[in-house]
Amino acid sequence: MKKSFMSKIQRYLAFTLAEVVMVMGIIGVIGILGVSNAKKDTDTSEKVAQLRKTYEILDAAFTQAVMENGKINKWGANASYPTTAEIWQVINPYLEFSKKCETKSGCWKNAAPIGIDKQASNINIDTSANFEKAILSNGVSIAILDKMANLFDSQNVFPFILVDVNGKKGLNMFGNDIFAFEVHIDGTIVPSNSVGHPTWDINSTVVDVYRTQWVIQFGNMDYLKPCADELSWTGSHTCR
């Protein structure tokens, strides 16, 4: 009788131990997912902070440059519309750099940027001679184009600035670590956005470059999450 009783106890304890192991395994998986999500949130917060800081740096630089040199459309030779090189020459003294590449490579990741849909663009910013490039003192890569190279607004927008908040590191992805700013003739810096363009939705992969305003205004990149279809400029700004 005693042996039978002890056997039942052993079987009960063995079953309980299996349950404990299973529960511990589940907790372990949840813990790993939690750490992964926390890291992603931290990475996003760092990108948001870098983007906002770079916005402040560029805004201050162009504001001062316009105050001392006149409106941007007069920065060129004989007070004409400036080329990318002429814009670069004027704005240089108002920015602090850790490295200048100008039209040469070495300031951006040497690869064609990709969109959120993982499709590669048709241009490598690092090797393209159409951009004036540098790395700012805060580690952010910048690339400047003039109005003639800017297809987004040929009437009112002058320099078009791309920034990579991870510098030469990271995914090299539009809307993830690469963002854009537009500069008007009075030096006003405008974060690129899809507001006012009813055919361009925040979730469209076609307009990854227009996500800058979203990140600066709402402080997240929730459009990268599976629940991104819940987002809108006038509705929900987060899908957590």
Rosetta silent file (secondary structure, phi, psi, omega in degrees, C-alpha in Angstrom):
SEQUENCE: MKKSFMSKIQRYLAFTLAEVVMVMGIIGVIGILGVSNAKKDTDTSEKVAQLRKTYEILDAAFTQAVMENGKINKWGANASYPTTAEIWQVINPYLEFSKKCETKSGCWKNAAPIGIDKQASNINIDTSANFEKAILSNGVSIAILDKMANLFDSQNVFPFILVDVNGKKGLNMFGNDIFAFEVHIDGTIVPSNSVGHPTWDINSTVVDVYRTQWVIQFGNMDYLKPCADELSWTGSHTCR
SCORE:     score description
SCORE:     0.000 S_00000001
   1 L     0.000  -43.110 -179.454    0.000    0.000    0.000 S_00000001
   2 H   -63.426  -41.997 -179.267    2.838    2.363    0.932 S_00000001
   3 H   -63.027  -42.307  179.461    4.670    1.635   -2.316 S_00000001
   4 H   -63.337  -40.251  179.263    1.554    2.306   -4.342 S_00000001
   5 H   -64.079  -44.778 -179.929    1.005    5.567   -2.492 S_00000001
   6 H   -64.491  -35.657  178.005    4.602    6.690   -3.073 S_00000001
   7 H   -62.929  -40.785  178.335    4.341    5.813   -6.768 S_00000001
   8 H   -64.104  -40.868  178.777    1.328    8.080   -7.082 S_00000001
   9 H   -62.412  -43.964 -179.430    3.202   10.865   -5.333 S_00000001
  10 H   -62.983  -42.723  178.830    6.181   10.459   -7.660 S_00000001
  11 H   -64.162  -37.259  179.700    3.938   10.481  -10.721 S_00000001
  12 H   -66.398  -44.552  179.656    2.218   13.602   -9.440 S_00000001
  13 H   -65.267  -38.711  179.192    5.527   15.371   -8.765 S_00000001
  14 H   -63.394  -42.636  179.138    6.871   14.359  -12.182 S_00000001
  15 H   -64.798  -41.213  178.313    3.825   15.793  -13.890 S_00000001
  16 H   -63.801  -40.466  178.722    4.113   18.981  -11.846 S_00000001
  17 H   -62.923  -40.675  178.061    7.786   19.323  -12.779 S_00000001
  18 H   -62.503  -40.699  177.921    6.901   18.991  -16.476 S_00000001
  19 H   -62.839  -42.973  179.968    4.338   21.721  -16.057 S_00000001
  20 H   -60.979  -44.746  179.541    6.882   23.935  -14.347 S_00000001
  21 H   -60.898  -42.107 -179.491    9.400   23.391  -17.144 S_00000001
  22 H   -64.259  -44.137  179.354    6.752   24.197  -19.744 S_00000001
  23 H   -63.329  -42.029  178.570    5.705   27.349  -17.925 S_00000001
  24 H   -62.410  -36.772  177.570    9.332   28.422  -17.537 S_00000001
  25 H   -63.923  -43.308  178.233    9.823   27.890  -21.251 S_00000001
  26 H   -62.463  -43.880  178.574    6.829   30.079  -22.043 S_00000001
  27 H   -61.374  -39.412  178.907    8.079   32.758  -19.666 S_00000001
  28 H   -61.640  -44.289  178.866   11.477   32.579  -21.334 S_00000001
  29 H   -63.102  -44.694  178.621    9.993   33.126  -24.787 S_00000001
  30 H   -61.023  -39.868  179.057    7.888   36.030  -23.522 S_00000001
  31 H   -63.208  -42.622  178.681   10.982   37.489  -21.879 S_00000001
  32 H   -62.821  -43.738  178.139   12.983   37.266  -25.110 S_00000001
  33 H   -62.467  -39.197 -179.923   10.155   38.928  -27.032 S_00000001
  34 H   -64.353  -42.589  178.512    9.930   41.616  -24.362 S_00000001
  35 H   -64.396  -41.902  179.429   13.654   42.354  -24.571 S_00000001
  36 H   -62.116  -45.666  179.321   13.475   42.430  -28.366 S_00000001
  37 H   -65.134  -38.149  178.621   10.529   44.847  -28.335 S_00000001
  38 H   -63.967  -39.338  178.749   12.227   47.011  -25.708 S_00000001
  39 H   -65.617  -42.031  178.165   15.341   47.204  -27.889 S_00000001
  40 H   -61.925  -42.433  178.882   13.256   48.166  -30.910 S_00000001
  41 H   -63.447  -39.073  178.514   11.520   50.878  -28.880 S_00000001
  42 H   -66.016  -44.261  178.674   14.904   52.157  -27.689 S_00000001
  43 H   -59.996  -43.655  179.235   16.289   52.168  -31.232 S_00000001
  44 H   -63.186  -43.898  179.359   13.224   54.065  -32.442 S_00000001
  45 H   -59.927  -39.910  179.134   13.507   56.601  -29.627 S_00000001
  46 H   -66.528  -39.968  178.444   17.143   57.213  -30.518 S_00000001
  47 H   -65.542  -43.059  178.456   16.278   57.725  -34.188 S_00000001
  48 H   -60.072  -45.095 -179.256   13.463   60.123  -33.296 S_00000001
  49 H   -63.447  -41.753  178.728   15.803   62.100  -31.038 S_00000001
  50 H   -64.899  -42.358 -179.219   18.490   62.267  -33.729 S_00000001
  51 H   -64.315  -44.449  179.541   16.006   63.357  -36.375 S_00000001
  52 H   -64.746  -40.362  178.673   14.561   66.103  -34.178 S_00000001
  53 H   -65.204  -42.082  178.959   18.024   67.325  -33.222 S_00000001
  54 H   -64.527  -37.386  175.405   19.122   67.375  -36.862 S_00000001
  55 H   -57.125  -46.070  179.257   15.975   69.311  -37.717 S_00000001
  56 H   -62.891  -42.458 -178.994   16.997   71.958  -35.169 S_00000001
  57 H   -62.759  -48.217 -178.678   20.560   72.074  -36.518 S_00000001
  58 H   -66.742  -41.011  179.576   19.477   72.499  -40.145 S_00000001
  59 H   -61.009  -45.310  179.370   16.783   75.017  -39.274 S_00000001
  60 H   -64.829  -39.999 -177.983   19.244   77.191  -37.344 S_00000001
  61 H   -65.491  -48.288 -177.919   21.859   76.948  -40.100 S_00000001
  62 H   -71.546  -34.183  176.668   19.574   77.934  -42.970 S_00000001
  63 H   -60.728  -47.936  179.514   17.876   80.669  -40.951 S_00000001
  64 H   -66.406  -39.360 -179.617   21.225   82.285  -40.195 S_00000001
  65 H   -62.379  -40.920  179.103   22.482   81.768  -43.736 S_00000001
  66 H   -69.600  -37.759  178.192   19.459   83.559  -45.192 S_00000001
  67 H   -60.248  -36.698 -174.970   19.795   86.407  -42.689 S_00000001
  68 H   -97.118  -17.192 -175.611   23.387   87.007  -43.800 S_00000001
  69 H  -125.209    0.201 -178.115   23.203   86.087  -47.494 S_00000001
  70 L    86.753  176.845 -177.724   19.652   86.833  -48.592 S_00000001
  71 L   -62.646  151.521 -171.995   17.011   84.409  -49.837 S_00000001
  72 H   -60.879  -32.206 -178.611   18.231   81.115  -51.253 S_00000001
  73 H   -68.690   -3.748  178.122   17.073   81.814  -54.798 S_00000001
  74 H  -112.639   11.694 -177.077   19.727   84.566  -54.916 S_00000001
  75 L   -79.170  -11.958 -176.471   22.667   82.491  -53.698 S_00000001
  76 L   -80.169  175.239  177.739   23.886   81.653  -57.191 S_00000001
  77 H   -58.497  137.476 -178.472   26.345   83.525  -59.375 S_00000001
  78 H    58.188   34.705  177.708   25.050   86.993  -60.317 S_00000001
  79 H    57.181   36.951  178.055   22.251   86.563  -57.754 S_00000001
  80 L  -104.059  178.668 -179.797   20.631   83.793  -59.778 S_00000001
  81 L   -61.021  130.893 -174.290   19.173   80.473  -58.720 S_00000001
  82 L   -81.644  150.076  171.184   22.003   78.469  -57.091 S_00000001
  83 L   -79.467  172.501  176.783   23.301   75.081  -58.099 S_00000001
  84 H   -57.639  -42.730 -179.194   23.736   72.331  -55.530 S_00000001
  85 H   -63.400  -38.062 -179.751   27.425   73.258  -55.251 S_00000001
  86 H   -71.083  -37.498  175.278   26.600   76.927  -54.656 S_00000001
  87 H   -62.123  -44.532  179.870   24.046   76.060  -51.968 S_00000001
  88 H   -60.351  -42.816 -178.200   26.650   73.854  -50.344 S_00000001
  89 H   -63.689  -38.806 -178.976   29.267   76.613  -50.434 S_00000001
  90 H   -72.992  -41.516 -172.260   26.977   79.098  -48.707 S_00000001
  91 H   -79.545  -19.789 -177.122   25.635   76.764  -46.017 S_00000001
  92 H   -48.461  -49.134 -176.489   29.015   75.254  -45.032 S_00000001
  93 H   -65.286  -13.558 -175.023   30.038   77.897  -42.464 S_00000001
  94 H   -99.773    3.020  179.376   26.768   77.452  -40.568 S_00000001
  95 L  -124.567  151.851  175.712   27.121   73.715  -39.930 S_00000001
  96 L  -107.428  130.071 -174.599   29.572   71.674  -37.884 S_00000001
  97 E  -118.632  152.980  167.433   30.962   68.551  -39.530 S_00000001
  98 E  -100.936  -18.336  177.625   32.922   65.505  -38.521 S_00000001
  99 E  -162.292  139.692  174.244   33.598   64.750  -42.189 S_00000001
 100 E  -116.770  128.541  177.221   32.998   66.377  -45.576 S_00000001
 101 E  -112.011  -22.601 -176.016   32.760   64.264  -48.706 S_00000001
 102 E    53.447 -122.265 -177.249   31.049   66.766  -51.015 S_00000001
 103 L   -88.597    1.011 -179.782   30.464   64.909  -54.311 S_00000001
 104 L   -92.048  172.471 -179.306   32.773   62.030  -53.372 S_00000001
 105 L   -89.418  167.349  176.299   31.895   58.851  -51.463 S_00000001
 106 L   120.895   -5.646 -178.521   32.553   58.012  -47.838 S_00000001
 107 L  -111.759   -8.356  177.286   29.813   59.836  -45.921 S_00000001
 108 L  -128.852  163.856  174.333   26.893   57.497  -46.596 S_00000001
 109 L   -63.144  130.927 -175.603   26.462   53.754  -46.601 S_00000001
 110 L   -81.937   76.252  179.175   27.781   52.519  -49.927 S_00000001
 111 L  -167.318  153.049  176.290   24.597   50.860  -51.143 S_00000001
 112 L   -68.610  126.968  177.781   21.370   51.848  -52.838 S_00000001
 113 L   -59.527  154.951  177.896   18.821   52.798  -50.154 S_00000001
 114 E  -115.676  159.812  175.119   15.744   50.622  -49.877 S_00000001
 115 L   -91.292  176.210  178.836   12.131   51.460  -49.237 S_00000001
 116 L   -62.764  -24.210  176.784    9.947   50.025  -46.494 S_00000001
 117 L   -81.257    6.049  177.811    8.809   47.481  -49.082 S_00000001
 118 L    72.222    9.217  177.276   12.491   46.342  -49.222 S_00000001
 119 L   -85.096  132.864 -178.559   12.812   47.413  -52.856 S_00000001
 120 E   -74.919  144.369  175.652   16.123   49.112  -53.685 S_00000001
 121 L   -77.090  173.434 -177.187   16.116   52.608  -55.158 S_00000001
 122 L   -96.140   16.786 -179.729   17.846   53.320  -58.445 S_00000001
 123 L  -143.258  140.008  174.877   20.536   55.551  -56.962 S_00000001
 124 L   -99.629  107.939 -175.903   23.410   55.113  -54.536 S_00000001
 125 L   -59.567  -39.479 -176.309   23.602   58.361  -52.573 S_00000001
 126 L   -61.061  -41.369 -175.466   27.138   57.658  -51.401 S_00000001
 127 L   -96.065   -6.982 -177.860   28.624   57.333  -54.884 S_00000001
 128 L   -75.196  130.598  177.822   26.376   59.833  -56.688 S_00000001
 129 L   -82.905   -0.467  179.718   28.087   63.055  -57.768 S_00000001
 130 L   -80.130  -17.499 -178.160   24.701   64.816  -57.864 S_00000001
 131 L  -104.241  146.160  166.181   24.662   65.211  -54.071 S_00000001
 132 E   -96.977  124.894 -168.257   26.817   67.341  -51.785 S_00000001
 133 E  -127.233  152.682  177.190   27.452   65.082  -48.792 S_00000001
 134 E  -164.426  171.184  170.923   28.882   65.225  -45.287 S_00000001
 135 E  -116.653  123.197  179.750   28.593   63.806  -41.786 S_00000001
 136 E   -71.401  167.416 -178.685   27.474   66.303  -39.163 S_00000001
 137 L   -64.604  -19.200  177.482   29.129   66.526  -35.767 S_00000001
 138 L   -89.559    5.736  176.076   26.224   64.555  -34.259 S_00000001
 139 L    90.599   -0.133 -179.172   27.000   61.610  -36.563 S_00000001
 140 L   -86.241  132.811  175.814   24.110   62.123  -38.976 S_00000001
 141 E   -81.979  138.431  175.873   24.830   61.874  -42.704 S_00000001
 142 E  -126.829  153.023  176.100   23.368   64.616  -44.901 S_00000001
 143 E  -143.340  131.352 -175.166   23.034   64.988  -48.661 S_00000001
 144 E  -116.892  137.500  173.510   21.843   68.149  -50.423 S_00000001
 145 E  -123.420  153.928  175.137   20.248   68.612  -53.849 S_00000001
 146 L   -88.559  179.767 -177.344   19.164   71.810  -55.543 S_00000001
 147 H   -59.775  -38.583 -174.964   15.678   72.578  -56.882 S_00000001
 148 H   -63.736  -26.200  179.169   16.447   71.316  -60.382 S_00000001
 149 H   -92.947   -6.053 -176.227   17.090   67.828  -59.018 S_00000001
 150 L   -94.107  113.053 -176.676   14.031   67.947  -56.756 S_00000001
 151 L   -88.874   -1.109 -172.366   11.007   66.391  -58.414 S_00000001
 152 L   -84.087  -33.565 -179.259    8.677   66.972  -55.482 S_00000001
 153 L  -161.753   93.365 -174.708    7.996   70.687  -55.860 S_00000001
 154 L   -79.662   -5.061 -177.069    9.802   72.593  -58.604 S_00000001
 155 L   -98.006  -47.620 -170.396    8.067   75.887  -57.807 S_00000001
 156 L  -111.214  -20.982 -176.764    8.404   76.573  -54.103 S_00000001
 157 E   -98.085  133.510 -179.118   10.944   74.136  -52.681 S_00000001
 158 E  -105.530 -104.606  179.399   14.614   74.792  -53.192 S_00000001
 159 E   -60.130  144.632  176.190   17.227   72.624  -51.506 S_00000001
 160 E  -119.990  119.251 -172.061   16.099   69.087  -50.793 S_00000001
 161 E  -114.113  125.826  172.347   18.018   67.495  -47.914 S_00000001
 162 E  -100.373  140.664  176.249   18.298   63.802  -47.146 S_00000001
 163 E  -130.766  141.963  172.791   19.535   62.722  -43.727 S_00000001
 164 E  -115.140  108.848 -173.404   20.525   59.299  -42.414 S_00000001
 165 L   -68.538  -15.654  176.495   20.186   59.372  -38.643 S_00000001
 166 L   -96.656    3.724 -175.980   22.410   56.279  -38.335 S_00000001
 167 L    65.011 -132.859 -177.987   25.156   57.745  -40.469 S_00000001
 168 L   -83.799   -2.469 -179.066   26.898   55.016  -42.452 S_00000001
 169 L   -96.743 -178.687  170.872   25.416   52.288  -40.238 S_00000001
 170 L    87.543 -168.381 -172.423   21.946   50.829  -40.090 S_00000001
 171 L   -77.219  -21.735 -176.003   19.401   49.640  -42.619 S_00000001
 172 L    60.301   49.347 -174.011   19.829   52.473  -45.123 S_00000001
 173 E  -123.135  129.434  174.313   16.039   52.546  -45.482 S_00000001
 174 E   -60.976  131.792  179.507   13.747   55.452  -46.365 S_00000001
 175 L    83.914   -3.577  177.724   11.297   56.021  -43.520 S_00000001
 176 L  -117.506  -54.667  172.657   13.430   53.993  -41.101 S_00000001
 177 L  -130.455   -6.977  175.143   16.769   55.776  -40.832 S_00000001
 178 E  -110.512  128.318 -178.182   16.703   57.982  -43.961 S_00000001
 179 E  -135.792  170.646 -175.343   14.426   61.024  -43.951 S_00000001
 180 E  -133.074  148.661  173.738   13.997   64.204  -45.977 S_00000001
 181 E  -128.447  146.875  175.188   13.598   67.939  -45.439 S_00000001
 182 E  -111.737  142.679 -178.052   12.577   70.614  -47.903 S_00000001
 183 E  -119.591  123.918  179.415   13.960   74.138  -47.694 S_00000001
 184 E   -86.824  168.570 -172.361   11.994   77.137  -48.962 S_00000001
 185 L   -62.343  -22.704  179.187   13.590   80.278  -50.373 S_00000001
 186 L   -88.828    6.870  178.580   13.268   82.108  -47.042 S_00000001
 187 L    90.612   -1.119  179.414   15.278   79.401  -45.280 S_00000001
 188 L   -66.813  127.182  177.568   12.284   77.690  -43.700 S_00000001
 189 E   -91.797  128.252 -179.102   12.933   73.982  -43.146 S_00000001
 190 E  -121.082  117.263  174.448    9.924   71.758  -43.807 S_00000001
 191 E   -63.023  129.586 -178.469    9.921   68.074  -42.803 S_00000001
 192 L   -61.784  137.578 -178.904    8.705   66.126  -45.816 S_00000001
 193 L  -154.666  166.936 -179.428    5.185   64.797  -45.357 S_00000001
 194 L  -101.048    8.202  177.922    2.148   63.548  -47.246 S_00000001
 195 L   -64.038  134.305  179.362   -0.284   65.999  -45.638 S_00000001
 196 L    90.666   -4.040  177.242   -2.241   67.820  -48.306 S_00000001
 197 L  -116.224   88.767 -171.407   -1.740   65.067  -50.863 S_00000001
 198 L   -59.618  -22.303 -179.786   -4.970   63.030  -50.650 S_00000001
 199 L   -86.434   -5.366  179.972   -3.659   60.313  -52.969 S_00000001
 200 L  -110.910  112.692 -179.442   -0.642   59.735  -50.711 S_00000001
 201 L   -96.810  153.624 -179.998   -1.391   57.839  -47.536 S_00000001
 202 L   -58.028  -26.362 -177.222    0.989   57.513  -44.585 S_00000001
 203 L   -91.156   -2.614 -179.403    1.074   53.756  -45.201 S_00000001
 204 L   -72.238  127.457  178.876    1.979   53.955  -48.875 S_00000001
 205 H   -71.217  -14.999 -179.715    5.438   52.523  -49.560 S_00000001
 206 H   -68.054  -27.231 -174.071    5.678   54.867  -52.548 S_00000001
 207 H  -116.628   42.059  179.477    6.158   57.874  -50.279 S_00000001
 208 H   -54.302  -35.841 -176.699    8.584   56.571  -47.662 S_00000001
 209 H   -68.154  -17.607 -178.357   10.528   59.813  -47.885 S_00000001
 210 H   -87.366   10.124 -177.072    7.437   61.737  -46.769 S_00000001
 211 H   -86.720   -1.995 -176.896    7.393   60.145  -43.298 S_00000001
 212 H   -57.528  -48.142 -179.229    9.696   62.777  -41.758 S_00000001
 213 H   -60.880  -39.017  179.717    6.855   64.966  -40.498 S_00000001
 214 H   -59.037  -49.410 -176.431    5.131   61.952  -38.937 S_00000001
 215 H   -63.790  -44.892 -178.658    8.210   60.984  -36.934 S_00000001
 216 H   -67.746  -41.198 -175.574    8.943   64.531  -35.770 S_00000001
 217 H   -75.916  -42.663 -173.093    5.334   65.344  -34.919 S_00000001
 218 H  -105.751  -10.321  174.246    4.218   62.086  -33.297 S_00000001
 219 L    69.128   26.115  177.420    7.563   60.693  -32.105 S_00000001
 220 L  -146.514  170.859  174.529    7.103   57.156  -33.412 S_00000001
 221 L  -126.859   44.136 -176.634    7.567   54.918  -36.445 S_00000001
 222 H   -64.957  -14.373  176.102    4.460   52.834  -35.916 S_00000001
 223 H   -67.619  -10.139  175.948    3.922   52.797  -39.678 S_00000001
 224 H   -87.356   -8.987 -176.560    6.623   50.088  -39.675 S_00000001
 225 L   -88.799  158.525  179.164    4.450   47.817  -37.509 S_00000001
 226 L   -58.246  -24.806 -177.371    1.932   45.239  -38.770 S_00000001
 227 L   -90.840   18.791 -174.498   -0.867   47.377  -37.357 S_00000001
 228 H   -61.309  -23.592 -178.996    0.102   50.390  -39.502 S_00000001
 229 H   -68.512   -6.832  176.517   -3.222   50.354  -41.340 S_00000001
 230 H   -83.563  -10.732 -172.466   -4.774   51.782  -38.164 S_00000001
 231 E   -88.953  151.668  172.001   -2.824   55.028  -38.566 S_00000001
 232 L  -160.927  159.140 -179.650   -3.850   58.282  -40.216 S_00000001
 233 L   -64.024  -32.973 -174.952   -2.852   61.933  -40.055 S_00000001
 234 L  -106.433   -4.293 -178.804   -6.225   62.918  -38.611 S_00000001
 235 L  -113.803 -124.236 -178.597   -7.039   59.754  -36.647 S_00000001
 236 E   -74.586  132.920 -178.539   -4.915   57.388  -34.590 S_00000001
 237 L  -104.966    0.945  177.005   -1.229   58.318  -34.362 S_00000001
 238 L  -151.209  150.150  179.917   -0.101   55.113  -32.678 S_00000001
 239 L  -122.840   28.352  177.723   -1.101   51.471  -32.888 S_00000001
 240 L   -74.085    0.000    0.000    0.408   50.200  -29.643 S_00000001
